[in-house]
Amino acid sequence: MSIDNNNLIYRKLDHNDMELFIKLRLDFINEFHKDIDKAEKEKLTASVKSYFDRHINTNEFIGIVCEYNKNAVSTAFLIVDEWVPNRKFINGKVATLLNVFTYPEYRKNGIGANVIKRLLDEAKKEKISMIDLRATKDGENIYRMLGFSEPEDKSMRLIIKDE
C-alpha cells in the first residue's frame, strides 16, 4: 500500500485510549495465536483493561501509536522498571520493548521503525539505561538497524501457571 507520510500521526497513548489499547494488544496477540477462543479473549480483554487502568498514567508504561487517516496502523509499548543498578545500567532504570505491531497492509513502509524511534526518544527523556526485547525473525533487522544487539547472557523463562 502506498502511504502518504504527511498523513501519519505519531502520538503517545493516554488515558482516553483504553479501547484502542485493548484492540491493539488483542490484535497483536491474535497475530501470533490464531487459536484464541471467545472465553480466553474475554479473559484477556478484562486483564488488558485492568493493566491499562493501573499503568497508563504512570511512568511505568509508554505506548506509541501511529495513525493514518484517523486509523491506528502501528504501535509499540515500553514497560519501564527499576532494577538494582550495575555497571551497564548505573541508574537502575530499564525497560522492555513489546507489542511492536503494524497491521499487515501498512508494513514495509518504515512505520514500525518510526514508532520504535519515538519510543527510544521517550526512553532517553526518562533516562532509561537499557531496553530489552524479544524479536521475531521478521523484526530482527529493524532492531539491529536501531542499535539493538544480542546480549551476552542467555535468556531463560519460567511460566508459572495460574491455577
C-alpha positions in Angstrom: 0.0 0.0 0.0 1.3 3.4 -0.9 1.4 5.7 2.2 1.3 9.5 2.2 3.8 10.2 5.1 2.2 13.6 5.6 -1.0 11.8 6.9 0.9 9.7 9.5 0.4 10.9 13.1 2.6 9.5 15.9 1.5 10.1 19.5 1.7 8.7 23.0 -1.3 6.6 24.2 -3.1 8.4 27.0 -6.0 7.8 29.4 -8.5 8.4 26.6 -7.2 5.4 24.6 -8.4 2.4 26.6 -10.5 0.8 23.8 -7.7 1.5 21.3 -5.1 0.0 23.7 -7.2 -3.1 24.2 -7.8 -3.5 20.4 -4.1 -3.1 19.6 -3.0 -5.6 22.3 -5.5 -8.2 21.3 -4.7 -7.8 17.5 -1.0 -8.2 18.3 -1.8 -11.4 20.3 -4.0 -12.7 17.6 -1.2 -12.2 15.0 0.7 -15.0 16.7 -2.0 -17.1 18.3 -4.9 -17.6 15.9 -6.5 -20.2 18.2 -7.9 -17.9 20.9 -11.5 -18.8 21.7 -14.2 -16.4 22.9 -13.7 -17.3 26.6 -10.0 -16.7 26.5 -10.5 -13.4 24.6 -12.9 -12.2 27.3 -10.4 -13.0 30.0 -7.6 -11.3 28.1 -9.7 -8.2 27.5 -10.5 -7.9 31.2 -6.9 -8.4 32.1 -5.6 -5.9 29.5 -8.2 -3.3 30.6 -7.1 -3.8 34.2 -3.4 -3.3 33.2 -4.4 -0.1 31.3 -6.3 1.3 34.3 -3.3 0.7 36.6 -0.4 1.8 34.3 -1.5 4.3 31.6 -0.9 7.3 33.8 2.3 6.1 35.4 5.9 6.4 34.4 6.0 2.6 34.2 4.3 2.4 30.7 4.9 4.3 27.5 2.8 3.5 24.4 3.2 5.0 21.0 0.6 4.7 18.2 0.8 5.7 14.6 -2.5 6.7 13.0 -3.1 7.0 9.3 -6.3 8.8 8.1 -7.6 8.5 11.7 -7.0 4.7 11.9 -4.4 3.1 14.2 -1.9 1.3 11.9 1.1 0.6 14.2 2.0 0.6 17.9 4.7 -0.4 20.4 4.9 -0.4 24.2 7.7 0.2 26.6 7.4 -1.2 30.1 9.7 0.6 32.5 11.1 -0.9 35.6 13.8 -0.3 38.1 16.5 -2.8 38.9 19.3 -2.8 41.4 22.0 -0.7 39.5 25.0 -2.3 37.9 27.8 -1.2 35.5 25.5 -1.4 32.4 22.6 0.5 33.9 24.0 2.7 36.6 20.7 4.4 37.5 18.8 1.1 37.5 16.2 2.3 35.0 15.5 -0.5 32.5 12.7 -1.2 30.1 11.2 -3.9 27.9 10.0 -3.1 24.4 7.0 -5.2 23.5 3.8 -5.3 21.3 5.7 -3.9 18.3 2.9 -4.3 15.7 2.0 -2.9 12.4 -1.1 -4.1 10.5 -0.1 -6.2 7.5 -1.4 -3.8 4.9 0.9 -1.0 6.3 4.1 -3.0 6.7 7.3 -2.3 4.7 6.8 1.5 4.9 9.1 2.2 7.8 6.2 2.9 10.2 7.1 0.3 12.8 10.7 1.6 12.9 9.4 5.2 13.3 7.2 4.1 16.2 10.2 2.4 17.9 12.3 5.5 17.3 9.7 7.6 19.1 9.7 5.2 22.0 13.5 5.4 22.1 13.3 9.2 22.3 10.8 8.8 25.2 13.3 6.3 26.9 16.1 8.9 26.6 13.8 11.6 28.2 13.1 9.1 31.1 16.8 8.4 31.4 16.3 4.6 30.8 19.7 2.9 30.6 18.8 -0.4 29.0 16.0 -1.8 26.8 15.3 -5.5 26.3 13.1 -7.1 23.7 12.2 -10.4 22.3 12.4 -10.2 18.5 10.6 -12.2 15.8 12.7 -13.2 12.8 10.8 -10.5 10.8 11.8 -7.8 13.2 15.4 -8.6 13.8 16.9 -6.5 11.0 14.8 -3.4 12.1 16.0 -3.8 15.7 19.6 -4.2 14.7 19.3 -1.1 12.4 18.1 0.8 15.5 21.1 -0.3 17.6 19.8 -3.4 19.4 22.2 -6.3 19.7 22.1 -9.7 21.3 23.1 -9.7 25.0 26.0 -11.9 26.1 23.8 -13.6 28.8 21.3 -16.3 27.8 17.7 -15.5 28.3 15.6 -18.2 30.2 12.0 -18.2 31.2 9.7 -20.0 33.7 6.0 -19.9 33.2 4.0 -20.1 36.4 0.6 -21.4 35.7 -2.4 -19.6 37.2 -4.5 -22.3 38.9 
